[in-house]
Amino acid sequence: MSETRVSGAARPAVLITARRTAWLVALLPILLAGAVLGMVAEGERDASPVDSMPVGFDSTAAVELQSQLPAEDGSVAIVLWTAESGELSKDQLAALGQQAQGGPLVVAEDGTAAYGVVPVQAADASENADQVEKLRDRLAAEVPDGVEVAVTGPAGIQADIAAVFDGANLRLLTVTASVVAILLIVTYRSPVLWLVPLTVVAIADRLSAIVATQVLERIDYVSWDESTVGILSVLVFGAGTNYALLLISRYRDELRTHASRNDAMARALTRTAEAVFASSSTVFLGLLTLLLSVFPNTRGLGLACAIGVLIAATFVMVVLPAALVLFGRWIFWPRVPHEGETALVEGQSFWRRVGDAVARRPVAFVAGTVVLLAVMSIGLFRIETGLSPADQFLETPEAITASQRLAESFPAGTTDPLLVVTRADPEAVTSAVEQVDGIVSAQVTTQADGIAQLDAVLESEPGSEEAAATVVAVRDALADFDDTHVAGGDAEALDERDASVRDRWVILPLILVLVLGALFVLLRSVVAPLLLVLAVLGTYVAAMGVSWWVFVGVFDFAAMDVGVPLLAFLFLVALGVDYSIFLVTRAREEAAEHGTRDGMLRALTATGGVITSAGILLAAVFAVLGVLPLVVLAQLGAIIFVGVLLDTLVVRTVLIPALGLTLGDAFWWPRKVDRRTGSDADARLASTL
């Protein structure tokens, strides 16, 4: 290789892969990343009760005003005692009164249950979980014979949610890395090769977690919770490994036509870089749109994942090619590629046979695929959103079970009353609340510094439509009171639903515009980008429709979490279009020499195996979110799993090639296919070798 003849466009690829510089390019970033991992910890922040609440909504204002009360660093637990059989005896009730820590003991009319309210002083979710655990241990040790005890209420539910994430990031990381390792071994059929990309992506993942949380720690506009780093790891492993699969597949193919592995990697990197840059840029910009969300945690998730994708793409396109060329061809053992072997694009593989079948009747395949996606999307029109507290867990925790039992003997809203926080006259506010239909009782529980908090017990079951209607009625009744706001589980759920609708109307169109703009720039075409975006939209609605039937028919979910449609759209559109980008950029390259028809078929032949492997891997990685017993993460993982497989196996394999074959050169309009000059990548690289 003559490094003195390197052109500007190909110079980075040659610098990364050259014999004299590859070891430095591979080693230096790893050493720097190791120093960061050893010296810098992940960012930390004090959790705020409004981190997951929408900015500018009534319930958020209530919680912010509530934080100015003296009891701001605590919550309350509701302790429920139930008789194992019959009614609670007088002796048992006397003992329970002592367990209630001096608070009033409320006995049910049927005599089978009693509850007490216990303050839980805690500055954050972790401390709250510790306090609730100690409370449960103490109550279990002291409970009288013949009585069962359980802890619920806001503090109990918060503690059980925190328990879901106890060790969650390590569990997610371990399962994700294991899934990636297994699929890489199956894909490469090599006992050694998989270690290189997995190591590079793993380092990028840990570096991403540190950099992202350190950045988030310094920005007041965003926040994050226990799930942010877990989802970040899933995305980094998924996207990073996808890019690695594309690069290594092209490298293996180039080794069949080049004696020098450095030359082969330079050509593979040059030809792969444009597709990976376009893909990662699309995902990066799409994730940044989450900064427009009204939820601080969603903003933090978007920024963290955008940083992760940037780091993952950089490591895969810089460190990985340099690391691979340091090893000989033996790294592919036992399937070592040799110079002179038939290139993948020239072979008669399964994917070539698929392409030939599509080429014989492309219009029929377009129509059939569109009909299939339309049928699969029918469930979209049946989707219901909004999970009640009892429906948020895959495995029902103690707090939810106790809440359900409490509702059998007391008003359903006892465990989660409405919280009315006001600077107005508390007596007048209480009177107004009590007059609302659906309110069982209302009383002032805290008052200081001109601020009062009222607890209003609803007659309706938490999470029901009746409860939501009561919240609206209470807010209407309090509309004339100054600085008066309503919070509590049902009020927050109502605001979360409205805020999620607002986010979808604002962010979803912007994601489409950004993806479409990125494709316009990449392909310098109008028709192809429009078709790719329409295809990925079809994938999204089909995945949502199929997933809804699975949720209802298999898992018996009552509804879909309100935040899932937006996140599923983002990940499916931004990541799903990657596979079409990988196919179409290769088709454009091949079309420059062989024409649009043969170019599309050759591209499908060359990329079919690697894109299918990448899609299966990405789908499996997102399915890992189901290891956590939260319905919202299970639903998100399931939708992305279905969508990515649809995009990989149906849209990219059949629909996009069929569209290209049907339209011919018009697929690239207004760009013209110049068959005389060859691909741009070939022209640039020819001057470097």
C-alpha positions as CSV (number, residue, x, y, z in Angstrom):
1,M,0.0,0.0,0.0
2,S,1.4,3.4,-0.9
3,E,0.5,5.8,1.8
4,T,1.9,8.7,-0.2
5,R,-1.0,8.5,-2.7
6,V,-3.8,8.6,-0.2
7,S,-6.7,10.8,-1.1
8,G,-8.4,12.9,1.5
9,A,-11.7,11.0,1.6
10,A,-10.0,7.6,2.1
11,R,-7.1,8.8,4.3
12,P,-8.9,7.9,7.7
13,A,-9.5,4.3,6.5
14,V,-5.9,3.8,5.5
15,L,-4.6,5.4,8.7
16,I,-6.8,3.2,10.8
17,T,-5.8,0.0,9.0
18,A,-2.2,0.5,8.0
19,R,0.4,-1.8,9.4
20,R,2.4,1.0,11.1
21,T,-0.6,2.7,12.7
22,A,-3.2,0.1,13.3
23,W,-1.8,-1.1,16.7
24,L,-1.7,2.5,17.9
25,V,-5.3,3.2,16.7
26,A,-6.5,0.1,18.5
27,L,-4.5,0.4,21.7
28,L,-4.8,4.2,22.4
29,P,-8.6,4.5,22.7
30,I,-8.7,1.3,24.8
31,L,-6.1,2.6,27.2
32,L,-7.9,6.0,27.4
33,A,-11.2,4.2,28.0
34,G,-9.6,2.0,30.7
35,A,-8.3,5.1,32.4
36,V,-11.7,6.7,32.4
37,L,-13.3,3.4,33.7
38,G,-10.7,3.2,36.5
39,M,-10.7,6.8,37.6
40,V,-14.3,8.1,36.9
41,A,-17.4,6.7,38.4
42,E,-20.9,6.9,37.0
43,G,-22.7,10.2,37.7
44,E,-24.9,10.5,40.7
45,R,-27.8,12.7,41.5
46,D,-30.4,13.1,44.2
47,A,-33.7,11.8,43.0
48,S,-36.6,14.2,42.9
49,P,-40.2,13.2,43.2
50,V,-41.0,15.1,40.0
51,D,-38.3,13.4,37.8
52,S,-40.9,11.1,36.1
53,M,-43.7,13.7,36.1
54,P,-44.6,16.0,33.2
55,V,-43.4,19.6,33.5
56,G,-46.2,22.1,33.6
57,F,-49.0,19.8,34.6
58,D,-51.2,20.2,37.7
59,S,-50.1,17.1,39.6
60,T,-46.4,18.1,39.1
61,A,-47.2,21.6,40.5
62,A,-48.9,19.9,43.5
63,V,-45.9,17.8,44.3
64,E,-43.6,20.8,43.9
65,L,-45.7,22.8,46.4
66,Q,-46.0,19.8,48.7
67,S,-42.2,19.6,48.9
68,Q,-42.2,22.9,50.8
69,L,-44.1,21.3,53.7
70,P,-42.1,20.1,56.7
71,A,-42.7,16.4,55.8
72,E,-41.1,16.7,52.4
73,D,-38.5,14.0,53.1
74,G,-41.0,11.2,53.6
75,S,-44.0,9.3,52.5
76,V,-46.6,7.1,54.2
77,A,-47.1,3.4,54.3
78,I,-50.5,1.8,54.9
79,V,-50.2,-1.3,57.1
80,L,-53.0,-3.8,56.5
81,W,-53.9,-6.5,59.0
82,T,-56.4,-9.2,58.0
83,A,-57.8,-12.1,60.0
84,E,-56.8,-15.5,58.7
85,S,-60.4,-16.6,59.3
86,G,-63.5,-14.8,60.7
87,E,-63.2,-11.4,62.3
88,L,-60.4,-9.8,64.3
89,S,-60.8,-10.3,68.0
90,K,-60.5,-7.6,70.7
91,D,-57.2,-9.0,71.9
92,Q,-55.9,-8.9,68.3
93,L,-57.1,-5.4,67.8
94,A,-55.4,-4.3,71.0
95,A,-52.1,-5.7,69.8
96,L,-52.5,-4.1,66.4
97,G,-53.1,-0.7,68.0
98,Q,-49.6,-1.0,69.5
99,Q,-48.1,-2.0,66.1
100,A,-49.7,1.1,64.5
101,Q,-47.0,3.2,66.3
102,G,-49.6,5.5,68.0
103,G,-51.5,6.2,64.8
104,P,-55.3,5.6,64.6
105,L,-56.3,2.0,63.8
106,V,-59.2,1.9,61.3
107,V,-61.3,-1.2,61.5
108,A,-63.5,-2.4,58.7
109,E,-67.2,-2.7,59.1
110,D,-67.1,-6.4,58.4
111,G,-64.4,-6.8,61.2
112,T,-62.1,-8.9,59.0
113,A,-59.4,-6.2,58.4
114,A,-57.9,-3.1,59.9
115,Y,-55.3,-0.6,58.7
116,G,-53.0,2.1,60.1
117,V,-51.0,4.8,58.5
118,V,-47.3,4.8,59.3
119,P,-45.0,7.7,58.2
120,V,-41.8,6.6,56.4
121,Q,-39.0,9.2,56.6
122,A,-36.7,8.8,53.6
123,A,-34.8,11.2,51.4
124,D,-34.7,9.0,48.3
125,A,-36.1,5.8,46.8
126,S,-33.2,3.7,48.1
127,E,-33.7,4.9,51.7
128,N,-37.5,4.5,51.3
129,A,-37.0,0.8,50.3
130,D,-34.8,0.2,53.3
131,Q,-37.3,1.7,55.7
132,V,-40.2,-0.3,54.2
133,E,-38.2,-3.5,54.4
134,K,-37.4,-2.8,58.1
135,L,-41.1,-2.0,58.7
136,R,-42.2,-5.3,57.1
137,D,-39.6,-7.3,59.1
138,R,-40.7,-5.7,62.4
139,L,-44.4,-6.2,61.7
140,A,-43.9,-9.8,60.6
141,A,-42.1,-10.6,63.9
142,E,-44.7,-8.9,66.1
143,V,-48.0,-9.8,64.3
144,P,-50.4,-11.7,66.6
145,D,-51.3,-15.3,65.8
146,G,-54.2,-15.7,63.4
147,V,-53.5,-12.3,61.7
148,E,-51.7,-11.6,58.4
149,V,-49.9,-8.3,57.8
150,A,-48.8,-6.5,54.7
151,V,-47.5,-3.1,53.8
152,T,-48.9,-1.0,50.9
153,G,-49.6,2.7,50.3
154,P,-47.3,5.1,48.5
155,A,-44.2,4.1,50.4
156,G,-44.9,0.4,50.0
157,I,-45.5,0.7,46.2
158,Q,-42.4,2.8,45.8
159,A,-40.3,0.2,47.7
160,D,-41.6,-2.6,45.5
161,I,-40.8,-0.6,42.4
162,A,-37.3,0.0,43.7
163,A,-36.9,-3.7,44.4
164,V,-37.5,-4.3,40.7
165,F,-34.3,-2.4,39.9
166,D,-32.2,-3.9,42.7
167,G,-29.3,-5.2,40.8
168,A,-31.2,-4.6,37.6
169,N,-28.4,-3.0,35.6
170,L,-25.9,-5.8,36.4
171,R,-28.6,-8.4,35.5
172,L,-29.4,-6.6,32.3
173,L,-25.8,-6.2,31.3
174,T,-25.0,-9.9,32.1
175,V,-27.9,-11.3,30.1
176,T,-27.4,-8.8,27.2
177,A,-23.7,-9.7,26.9
178,S,-24.5,-13.4,27.1
179,V,-27.1,-13.1,24.3
180,V,-24.7,-11.1,22.1
181,A,-21.9,-13.6,22.7
182,I,-24.1,-16.6,21.9
183,L,-25.4,-15.0,18.7
184,L,-22.0,-13.9,17.6
185,I,-20.6,-17.4,18.0
186,V,-23.5,-18.8,16.0
187,T,-23.1,-16.1,13.3
188,Y,-19.3,-16.4,12.8
189,R,-19.0,-20.1,13.7
190,S,-15.7,-19.3,15.2
191,P,-14.4,-19.9,18.7
192,V,-12.3,-16.8,18.6
193,L,-13.6,-14.1,16.3
194,W,-16.6,-13.1,18.4
195,L,-14.3,-12.0,21.3
196,V,-13.0,-9.1,19.4
197,P,-16.3,-7.2,18.6
198,L,-17.8,-8.2,21.9
199,T,-14.8,-6.7,23.8
200,V,-14.9,-3.5,21.8
201,V,-18.6,-3.1,22.2
202,A,-18.4,-3.9,25.9
203,I,-15.8,-1.2,26.5
204,A,-17.9,1.2,24.6
205,D,-20.9,0.3,26.7
206,R,-19.1,0.9,30.0
207,L,-17.6,4.2,28.7
208,S,-21.0,5.3,27.5
209,A,-22.6,4.7,31.0
210,I,-19.9,6.9,32.6
211,V,-19.9,9.7,30.0
212,A,-23.7,9.8,29.7
213,T,-24.4,9.9,33.5
214,Q,-21.6,12.4,34.0
215,V,-23.2,14.7,31.4
216,L,-26.7,14.2,32.7
217,E,-25.5,15.1,36.2
218,R,-24.5,18.5,35.0
219,I,-27.7,19.4,33.2
220,D,-30.7,20.5,35.3
221,Y,-33.1,20.1,32.3
222,V,-32.9,16.4,32.4
223,S,-33.0,13.6,34.9
224,W,-32.6,9.8,35.0
225,D,-33.6,6.8,37.0
226,E,-32.5,3.2,37.5
227,S,-33.8,2.1,34.1
228,T,-31.8,4.6,32.0
229,V,-28.4,2.9,32.2
230,G,-30.1,-0.4,31.6
231,I,-31.8,0.7,28.4
232,L,-28.6,2.5,27.4
233,S,-26.6,-0.8,27.7
234,V,-29.2,-2.7,25.6
235,L,-29.0,0.0,22.9
236,V,-25.2,0.2,22.8
237,F,-24.8,-3.6,22.6
238,G,-27.6,-3.9,20.0
239,A,-26.5,-1.0,17.7
240,G,-22.8,-1.5,18.2
241,T,-22.9,-5.2,17.4
242,N,-25.1,-4.5,14.3
243,Y,-22.4,-2.1,13.0
244,A,-19.7,-4.6,13.8
245,L,-21.5,-7.4,11.9
246,L,-21.8,-5.2,8.8
247,L,-18.1,-4.3,8.9
248,I,-16.8,-7.8,9.6
249,S,-19.0,-9.3,6.9
250,R,-17.6,-6.9,4.3
251,Y,-14.0,-7.5,5.6
252,R,-14.4,-11.2,5.2
253,D,-15.7,-10.7,1.6
254,E,-12.8,-8.3,0.7
255,L,-10.3,-10.9,2.1
256,R,-11.4,-13.1,-0.8
257,T,-10.1,-10.6,-3.3
258,H,-7.1,-9.1,-1.6
259,A,-3.8,-10.6,-0.5
260,S,-3.2,-8.0,2.2
261,R,-5.6,-7.9,5.1
262,N,-4.8,-4.2,5.6
263,D,-5.9,-3.5,2.0
264,A,-9.0,-5.6,2.5
265,M,-10.0,-3.8,5.7
266,A,-9.3,-0.4,4.2
267,R,-11.7,-1.2,1.4
268,A,-14.3,-2.7,3.7
269,L,-14.1,0.2,6.1
270,T,-14.4,2.8,3.3
271,R,-17.4,1.0,1.8
272,T,-19.1,0.4,5.2
273,A,-18.5,3.8,6.8
274,E,-21.1,5.7,4.8
275,A,-23.9,3.3,5.8
276,V,-22.9,3.2,9.4
277,F,-22.5,7.0,9.6
278,A,-25.9,7.4,8.1
279,S,-27.4,4.8,10.4
280,S,-25.9,6.1,13.6
281,S,-26.6,9.7,12.7
282,T,-30.3,8.9,12.2
283,V,-30.5,7.1,15.5
284,F,-28.5,9.9,17.2
285,L,-30.8,12.7,15.9
286,G,-33.9,10.6,16.6
287,L,-32.9,10.1,20.2
288,L,-32.2,13.8,20.7
289,T,-35.8,14.6,19.8
290,L,-36.7,13.2,23.2
291,L,-35.2,16.4,24.7
292,L,-38.5,18.0,23.6
293,S,-40.4,15.7,26.0
294,V,-42.2,17.1,29.0
295,F,-40.9,14.2,31.1
296,P,-37.4,14.9,32.6
297,N,-36.6,11.2,32.7
298,T,-37.5,10.8,29.1
299,R,-35.2,13.7,28.2
300,G,-32.4,12.1,30.1
301,L,-33.0,8.7,28.4
302,G,-32.8,10.4,25.0
303,L,-29.6,12.3,25.7
304,A,-27.9,9.3,27.4
305,C,-28.7,6.9,24.5
306,A,-27.6,9.5,21.9
307,I,-24.2,9.7,23.7
308,G,-24.1,5.9,23.8
309,V,-24.8,5.4,20.1
310,L,-22.1,8.0,19.2
311,I,-19.5,6.2,21.3
312,A,-20.5,2.8,20.1
313,A,-20.3,3.8,16.4
314,T,-16.9,5.5,17.0
315,F,-15.4,2.4,18.7
316,V,-16.8,0.0,16.0
317,M,-15.6,2.1,13.1
318,V,-12.2,3.1,14.6
319,V,-11.1,0.6,17.2
320,L,-12.6,-2.6,15.8
321,P,-11.1,-2.4,12.3
322,A,-7.7,-1.5,13.7
323,A,-7.9,-4.4,16.2
324,L,-9.0,-6.9,13.6
325,V,-6.1,-6.3,11.2
326,L,-3.7,-6.9,14.0
327,F,-4.7,-10.6,13.8
328,G,-4.1,-12.7,10.8
329,R,-6.8,-14.4,8.7
330,W,-6.7,-17.2,11.3
331,I,-9.1,-15.1,13.5
332,F,-11.9,-16.5,11.2
333,W,-11.0,-20.1,11.9
334,P,-12.3,-22.6,11.0
335,R,-13.9,-20.7,8.1
336,V,-10.8,-18.8,7.0
337,P,-11.3,-16.7,3.8
338,H,-8.6,-17.0,1.2
339,E,-7.7,-14.8,-1.8
340,G,-9.2,-16.2,-5.0
341,E,-12.4,-17.6,-3.4
342,T,-15.7,-16.6,-4.9
343,A,-17.0,-13.4,-3.4
344,L,-20.2,-13.5,-1.5
345,V,-21.9,-11.2,-4.0
346,E,-21.1,-13.5,-6.9
347,G,-22.4,-16.7,-5.2
348,Q,-25.7,-18.5,-5.6
349,S,-26.8,-18.3,-2.0
350,F,-30.2,-18.6,-0.4
351,W,-30.5,-14.8,-0.5
352,R,-29.8,-14.8,-4.3
353,R,-32.6,-17.3,-4.7
354,V,-34.9,-15.1,-2.7
355,G,-34.0,-12.1,-4.9
356,D,-34.6,-14.1,-8.1
357,A,-38.0,-15.1,-6.8
358,V,-38.9,-11.5,-6.0
359,A,-37.5,-10.4,-9.4
360,R,-39.9,-12.6,-11.3
361,R,-43.0,-11.0,-9.9
362,P,-42.0,-7.8,-8.0
363,V,-45.4,-6.1,-8.2
364,A,-47.1,-9.1,-6.7
365,F,-44.6,-9.2,-3.8
366,V,-45.1,-5.5,-3.2
367,A,-48.9,-5.9,-3.0
368,G,-48.7,-9.1,-0.9
369,T,-46.3,-7.5,1.6
370,V,-48.4,-4.4,1.9
371,V,-51.5,-6.5,2.5
372,L,-49.7,-8.6,5.1
373,L,-48.5,-5.5,7.0
374,A,-52.0,-4.0,6.8
375,V,-53.6,-7.1,8.3
376,M,-51.1,-7.3,11.0
377,S,-51.8,-3.7,12.0
378,I,-55.5,-4.2,12.7
379,G,-54.8,-4.6,16.4
380,L,-53.5,-1.0,16.4
381,F,-57.1,0.3,16.5
382,R,-57.9,-1.8,19.6
383,I,-55.0,-0.6,21.7
384,E,-55.9,0.9,25.1
385,T,-53.3,2.8,27.1
386,G,-52.8,3.5,30.7
387,L,-51.8,1.0,33.4
388,S,-53.2,1.0,36.8
389,P,-50.8,0.5,39.7
390,A,-51.9,-3.1,40.0
391,D,-51.1,-3.7,36.3
392,Q,-47.5,-2.3,36.3
393,F,-45.8,-5.5,37.5
394,L,-45.4,-8.9,35.8
395,E,-45.3,-10.5,39.2
396,T,-47.7,-8.9,41.7
397,P,-45.7,-7.6,44.7
398,E,-46.9,-7.3,48.3
399,A,-48.0,-3.7,48.0
400,I,-50.3,-4.4,45.1
401,T,-51.8,-7.5,46.7
402,A,-52.4,-5.7,49.9
403,S,-54.0,-2.8,48.1
404,Q,-56.4,-5.1,46.4
405,R,-57.3,-6.8,49.7
406,L,-57.7,-3.4,51.3
407,A,-60.3,-2.5,48.7
408,E,-62.4,-5.4,49.7
409,S,-63.1,-4.0,53.1
410,F,-62.5,-0.3,52.7
411,P,-63.2,2.3,50.0
412,A,-61.1,1.4,47.0
413,G,-59.2,4.7,47.1
414,T,-57.9,4.3,50.6
415,T,-54.5,3.1,49.6
416,D,-53.9,6.0,47.1
417,P,-55.9,9.1,48.0
418,L,-56.0,12.3,46.0
419,L,-53.6,14.9,47.4
420,V,-54.8,18.4,47.3
421,V,-52.1,21.0,48.0
422,T,-53.2,24.6,48.4
423,R,-52.3,28.0,49.6
424,A,-56.0,28.9,49.8
425,D,-58.2,28.6,52.9
426,P,-58.0,24.8,53.7
427,E,-61.5,24.7,55.2
428,A,-63.1,26.1,52.0
429,V,-61.0,23.8,49.9
430,T,-62.0,20.8,52.0
431,S,-65.7,21.7,51.7
432,A,-65.4,22.0,48.0
433,V,-63.7,18.6,47.6
434,E,-66.3,16.9,49.9
435,Q,-69.1,18.1,47.7
436,V,-67.7,16.3,44.6
437,D,-69.5,13.1,43.7
438,G,-67.2,10.1,44.1
439,I,-65.3,11.5,47.2
440,V,-65.8,9.4,50.3
441,S,-63.9,11.8,52.7
442,A,-61.5,14.7,52.7
443,Q,-59.4,16.0,55.6
444,V,-56.4,18.2,56.1
445,T,-53.3,16.1,57.0
446,T,-50.5,18.7,56.9
447,Q,-50.4,22.4,57.3
448,A,-47.5,24.8,57.6
449,D,-46.1,28.1,56.2
450,G,-49.4,28.9,54.5
451,I,-49.6,25.6,52.7
452,A,-52.1,22.8,53.4
453,Q,-52.4,19.3,52.2
454,L,-55.7,17.5,52.0
455,D,-56.1,13.7,51.6
456,A,-59.3,12.9,49.7
457,V,-60.4,9.2,49.5
458,L,-62.1,8.2,46.3
459,E,-64.9,5.7,46.1
460,S,-63.7,4.3,42.8
461,E,-60.9,1.7,42.3
462,P,-57.5,3.3,41.5
463,G,-56.8,3.4,37.8
464,S,-60.4,3.1,36.7
465,E,-62.2,5.5,34.4
466,E,-64.5,6.5,37.3
467,A,-61.4,7.5,39.3
468,A,-60.2,9.6,36.4
469,A,-63.6,11.3,36.1
470,T,-63.5,12.1,39.8
471,V,-60.1,13.7,39.4
472,V,-61.5,16.0,36.7
473,A,-64.5,16.9,38.8
474,V,-62.3,17.8,41.8
475,R,-60.1,20.0,39.6
476,D,-63.1,21.7,38.2
477,A,-64.5,22.3,41.7
478,L,-61.1,23.9,42.7
479,A,-60.6,26.0,39.6
480,D,-61.4,29.2,41.4
481,F,-59.0,28.7,44.3
482,D,-55.6,30.3,43.9
483,D,-52.5,28.1,43.8
484,T,-54.4,24.9,44.4
485,H,-53.3,21.6,42.7
486,V,-54.3,18.0,42.8
487,A,-51.9,15.0,42.8
488,G,-52.1,11.4,43.9
489,G,-51.9,8.3,41.8
490,D,-55.0,8.9,39.7
491,A,-54.3,12.5,39.1
492,E,-50.7,11.8,38.1
493,A,-51.9,9.0,35.8
494,L,-54.3,11.3,34.1
495,D,-51.6,14.0,33.6
496,E,-49.2,11.4,32.4
497,R,-51.6,10.2,29.7
498,D,-52.3,13.8,28.5
499,A,-48.5,14.6,28.5
500,S,-47.7,11.4,26.6
501,V,-50.3,12.4,23.9
502,R,-48.7,15.8,23.7
503,D,-45.2,14.2,23.3
504,R,-46.4,12.0,20.5
505,W,-47.9,14.9,18.5
506,V,-44.7,16.9,18.9
507,I,-41.9,14.3,18.7
508,L,-43.2,11.6,16.3
509,P,-43.5,14.0,13.2
510,L,-40.0,15.4,14.0
511,I,-38.5,12.0,14.1
512,L,-39.9,11.3,10.6
513,V,-38.6,14.6,9.3
514,L,-35.1,13.9,10.7
515,V,-35.0,10.4,9.3
516,L,-36.3,11.5,6.0
517,G,-33.8,14.4,5.8
518,A,-30.9,12.0,6.7
519,L,-31.9,9.7,3.9
520,F,-32.2,12.5,1.4
521,V,-28.6,13.5,2.2
522,L,-27.3,10.0,2.2
523,L,-29.0,8.8,-1.0
524,R,-29.3,12.2,-2.8
525,S,-32.7,10.9,-3.9
526,V,-36.3,11.7,-3.3
527,V,-38.2,8.5,-4.2
528,A,-36.0,6.0,-2.3
529,P,-36.1,7.9,1.0
530,L,-39.8,8.3,0.9
531,L,-40.3,4.6,0.2
532,L,-37.9,3.6,3.0
533,V,-39.7,5.8,5.5
534,L,-43.2,4.5,4.4
535,A,-41.9,0.9,4.8
536,V,-40.6,1.5,8.3
537,L,-43.9,3.1,9.2
538,G,-45.7,0.0,8.0
539,T,-43.4,-2.1,10.2
540,Y,-44.2,0.1,13.2
541,V,-48.0,-0.1,12.9
542,A,-47.8,-3.9,12.1
543,A,-45.6,-4.5,15.2
544,M,-47.9,-2.5,17.4
545,G,-51.0,-4.3,16.1
546,V,-49.5,-7.8,16.5
547,S,-48.0,-7.0,19.9
548,W,-51.4,-5.8,21.2
549,W,-53.0,-9.2,20.4
550,V,-50.1,-10.9,22.1
551,F,-50.4,-8.7,25.2
552,V,-54.1,-9.3,25.4
553,G,-54.3,-12.9,24.4
554,V,-51.1,-14.4,25.8
555,F,-50.0,-12.2,28.7
556,D,-53.4,-10.9,29.7
557,F,-52.2,-7.3,30.0
558,A,-55.0,-4.8,30.7
559,A,-53.5,-2.0,28.7
560,M,-50.4,-0.6,27.1
561,D,-48.3,1.8,29.1
562,V,-48.8,5.4,27.9
563,G,-45.1,5.9,27.2
564,V,-44.5,2.8,25.1
565,P,-45.9,4.0,21.7
566,L,-43.4,6.9,21.6
567,L,-40.3,4.9,22.6
568,A,-41.3,2.0,20.4
569,F,-41.7,4.4,17.5
570,L,-38.4,6.0,18.1
571,F,-36.4,2.8,18.4
572,L,-38.2,1.0,15.5
573,V,-38.0,3.9,13.1
574,A,-34.5,5.0,13.9
575,L,-33.1,1.5,14.2
576,G,-35.4,-0.3,11.8
577,V,-34.4,2.0,8.9
578,D,-30.8,0.9,9.5
579,Y,-31.3,-2.4,7.6
580,S,-32.9,-0.7,4.7
581,I,-29.9,1.8,4.7
582,F,-27.4,-1.2,4.7
583,L,-29.2,-2.8,1.8
584,V,-29.9,0.3,-0.3
585,T,-26.4,1.8,0.0
586,R,-24.9,-1.5,-1.2
587,A,-27.5,-1.6,-4.0
588,R,-26.5,1.9,-5.0
589,E,-22.9,0.8,-5.1
590,E,-23.6,-2.3,-7.2
591,A,-26.0,-0.4,-9.4
592,A,-23.2,2.0,-10.5
593,E,-21.6,-0.9,-12.3
594,H,-24.3,-3.5,-12.9
595,G,-27.5,-1.4,-13.2
596,T,-30.4,-1.0,-10.8
597,R,-32.0,-4.5,-11.3
598,D,-28.8,-6.5,-10.9
599,G,-27.5,-4.1,-8.3
600,M,-30.4,-4.7,-6.1
601,L,-30.2,-8.5,-6.4
602,R,-26.4,-8.4,-5.8
603,A,-26.9,-6.2,-2.8
604,L,-29.5,-8.6,-1.3
605,T,-27.1,-11.5,-2.0
606,A,-24.2,-9.8,-0.3
607,T,-26.1,-8.4,2.7
608,G,-28.9,-10.9,3.3
609,G,-27.0,-13.1,5.7
610,V,-25.4,-10.3,7.8
611,I,-28.5,-8.1,8.0
612,T,-30.6,-11.1,9.1
613,S,-28.1,-11.9,11.7
614,A,-28.0,-8.3,12.9
615,G,-31.7,-8.1,13.0
616,I,-32.1,-11.3,15.0
617,L,-29.4,-10.1,17.4
618,L,-31.0,-6.7,17.9
619,A,-34.4,-8.2,18.4
620,A,-33.0,-10.6,21.0
621,V,-31.1,-7.9,22.8
622,F,-34.3,-5.8,23.2
623,A,-36.2,-8.8,24.3
624,V,-33.8,-8.9,27.3
625,L,-35.8,-6.0,28.8
626,G,-38.3,-8.7,29.7
627,V,-36.0,-10.0,32.5
628,L,-37.2,-7.1,34.6
629,P,-40.7,-7.6,36.1
630,L,-42.1,-4.3,34.9
631,V,-44.8,-4.4,32.3
632,V,-43.7,-1.2,30.5
633,L,-40.2,-2.6,29.8
634,A,-41.6,-6.0,28.8
635,Q,-44.0,-4.3,26.4
636,L,-41.3,-2.1,24.9
637,G,-39.0,-5.0,24.4
638,A,-41.7,-7.1,22.8
639,I,-42.8,-4.5,20.3
640,I,-39.2,-3.8,19.2
641,F,-38.6,-7.6,19.0
642,V,-41.6,-8.1,16.7
643,G,-40.8,-4.9,14.7
644,V,-37.1,-5.6,14.1
645,L,-37.9,-9.1,12.9
646,L,-40.6,-7.8,10.6
647,D,-38.2,-5.2,9.2
648,T,-35.4,-7.7,8.8
649,L,-37.2,-10.7,7.4
650,V,-40.1,-9.1,5.5
651,V,-39.5,-5.4,4.6
652,R,-35.8,-5.5,3.9
653,T,-35.9,-9.0,2.3
654,V,-39.0,-8.6,0.1
655,L,-40.6,-5.2,0.1
656,I,-37.6,-2.9,-0.5
657,P,-36.1,-5.2,-3.2
658,A,-39.5,-5.5,-4.9
659,L,-40.0,-1.7,-4.9
660,G,-36.5,-1.2,-6.4
661,L,-37.1,-3.9,-9.1
662,T,-40.5,-2.5,-9.9
663,L,-39.4,1.1,-10.3
664,G,-36.0,0.5,-11.8
665,D,-33.8,3.6,-12.2
666,A,-36.8,5.7,-11.1
667,F,-36.1,4.3,-7.6
668,W,-33.1,6.7,-7.4
669,W,-34.8,9.7,-8.9
670,P,-33.7,12.4,-9.4
671,R,-30.2,10.9,-9.1
672,K,-29.1,9.0,-12.2
673,V,-27.2,5.7,-12.1
674,D,-23.8,6.2,-13.9
675,R,-22.7,2.7,-14.9
676,R,-19.5,3.9,-16.5
677,T,-17.6,5.3,-13.5
678,G,-18.3,2.6,-10.8
679,S,-19.2,3.4,-7.3
680,D,-18.0,6.5,-5.5
681,A,-16.3,4.3,-2.9
682,D,-14.3,2.5,-5.5
683,A,-13.2,5.7,-7.1
684,R,-12.0,7.2,-3.8
685,L,-10.2,4.0,-2.7
686,A,-8.6,3.3,-6.0
687,S,-6.3,6.3,-5.5
688,T,-5.1,4.9,-2.1
689,L,-4.1,1.4,-3.0
